[in-house]
Amino acid sequence: MEEKMAFLPAFIQSYFIAAGVLLGGAMIGALGAFLSGEQPLTAMYRFAGDLRIWAVVAAIGGTFDTFYMVERGFFFGETRDIIKQFLLILSAMGGAQTGVTIITWLTQEHISS
């Protein structure tokens, strides 16, 4: 059985997992685009946008535990669980946005010529 992690380490890990999934996925995807003859930086920028939701899902665990905690919060009056899950999702979204920002800086795709 999985041991519950303290909130602060889970909050920090959620942020960095989401950022890592997004950065790693976009960079490895760009390598694949390069090997297949496409423009790697354009592909990296596109992948970063496409991977955003998956980075958040991976960071919060990719299971239904989050939904169970929210359900428990609503039906059993445990609002602390709802707030914790909301903050974990917010942390994961922040990590994903940081990853997108780094990819945007690297690729400079937002600058029109």
C-alpha positions in Angstrom: 0.0 0.0 0.0 1.3 3.4 -0.9 2.3 5.7 1.9 0.8 9.2 1.9 3.3 12.0 1.3 3.3 15.2 3.3 1.7 18.1 1.4 4.7 20.4 0.9 6.9 17.8 -0.8 4.0 16.7 -2.9 3.3 20.3 -3.9 6.9 20.9 -4.9 7.2 17.6 -6.7 4.0 18.2 -8.6 5.5 21.5 -10.0 8.7 19.9 -11.1 7.2 16.7 -12.5 4.9 18.8 -14.8 7.8 21.0 -15.9 10.0 17.9 -16.5 7.3 16.0 -18.5 6.7 19.1 -20.7 10.4 19.9 -21.3 11.5 16.4 -21.8 8.6 15.5 -24.1 9.0 18.6 -26.2 12.8 18.1 -26.6 12.6 14.4 -27.4 9.7 15.1 -29.8 11.9 17.7 -31.5 14.6 15.2 -31.9 12.1 12.9 -33.6 11.0 15.7 -35.8 14.6 16.4 -36.8 15.2 12.8 -37.6 12.1 12.8 -39.8 13.1 15.9 -41.7 10.8 18.4 -40.0 11.8 21.7 -38.4 12.8 20.8 -34.9 12.2 24.1 -33.2 8.7 24.6 -34.7 7.8 21.0 -33.7 9.2 21.6 -30.1 7.0 24.7 -29.8 4.0 22.8 -31.0 4.6 19.8 -28.8 4.9 22.1 -25.8 1.4 23.3 -26.3 0.1 19.8 -27.0 1.7 18.2 -23.9 0.5 20.8 -21.4 -2.5 18.9 -20.2 -0.6 15.6 -20.1 2.1 17.1 -18.0 -0.5 18.2 -15.4 -2.1 14.7 -15.5 1.3 13.0 -15.0 2.1 15.4 -12.1 -1.0 14.7 -10.1 -0.6 11.0 -10.4 -2.6 10.1 -13.5 -5.1 8.2 -11.4 -8.5 8.8 -10.0 -7.1 9.5 -6.5 -7.6 13.3 -7.1 -11.2 12.8 -8.1 -11.8 10.6 -5.1 -10.3 13.2 -2.7 -12.5 15.9 -4.2 -15.6 13.6 -4.0 -14.7 12.9 -0.4 -14.4 16.6 0.3 -17.8 17.3 -1.2 -19.8 14.4 0.2 -18.1 14.0 3.6 -17.4 17.7 4.3 -13.6 17.4 4.3 -12.8 20.7 2.7 -9.1 20.4 3.6 -8.8 17.6 1.0 -10.4 19.8 -1.7 -8.1 22.7 -1.0 -5.0 20.4 -1.0 -6.0 18.8 -4.3 -6.7 22.2 -5.8 -3.3 23.5 -4.8 -1.6 20.3 -6.2 -3.3 20.9 -9.5 -2.4 24.6 -9.4 1.2 23.6 -8.8 1.2 21.2 -11.7 -0.3 23.8 -14.0 2.4 26.3 -12.9 5.1 23.7 -13.7 3.6 23.1 -17.1 3.3 26.8 -17.8 7.0 27.2 -16.8 7.9 24.5 -19.2 6.0 26.2 -22.0 7.6 29.5 -21.2 11.1 27.9 -21.3 10.3 26.3 -24.7 9.0 29.5 -26.0 12.2 31.3 -25.0 14.3 28.6 -26.5 12.5 28.4 -29.8 11.5 32.1 -30.2 8.5 30.9 -32.2 6.3 33.7 -30.8 8.4 36.3 -32.7 7.1 37.0 -36.2 9.6 38.0 -38.8 
